[in-house]
Amino acid sequence: MTDANIPLLNEEQPVPRRGGLGPGSIVLLVGILAVVAVFGWALVQRNQTQPTAGPAPDFELTTYDGQDIRLSDLRGKVVVVNFWASWCGPCRLEAPDLQRIHERYQGQGVEVIGVAYTDTDTNALAFMDEFGMTYANGPDRGTIISDRYNIQGVPETFVVDQDGNIAKFIFAPTNEADLSAIIDDLLGV
């Protein structure tokens, strides 16, 4: 036997590695999982569509004239919720029709509510003045209401029945004749 084969007593022997992950590996794994979760959530949100049936998402809106409106407080009425913006060309086409719907059904158990989507107060108020909009309108600060309805663009209109359920979703400019037919049907006219 040679001296090379005899272990020295004071020589450190390598410590066998135990199974499992070290702190650096754990941090890396948690980071990867967090990124996957964020991308997964974004995909889920992206694939959601606007509600077309069932209970209408409740919301509170403070109108430009300071009135507080809660959708659930309007149960028993037909409610037309219209998402619009002053910079939206198709919104300009439907604005006069929505005003006529408001005037026609005012006092008959129908409410029209305009929700200004990503607009400035100055531009929204000028738009309302230009089209003589006298029904309730307010800004969607922080797109909270728009997010609940998963708005993809404007204009979008939801007709809510007397029980608080979405009766019709319109993903295009609406017009007086179509809205009147929907409302008359809900009112049993």
Buried (B, 14 or more C-beta within 10 A) or exposed (E): EEEEEEEEEEEEEEEEEEEEEEEEEEEEEEEEEEEEEEEEEEEEEEEEEBBEEEEBBEBEBEBBEEEEBEBEEBEEBBBBBBBBBBBBEBBBBBBBBBBBBBEEBEEEBBBBBBBBBBBEEEEBBEBBEEBEBEBBBBBBEEBEBBEBBBBEEBBBBBBBBBEBEBBBBBBEBBBBEBBBEBBEBBBEE
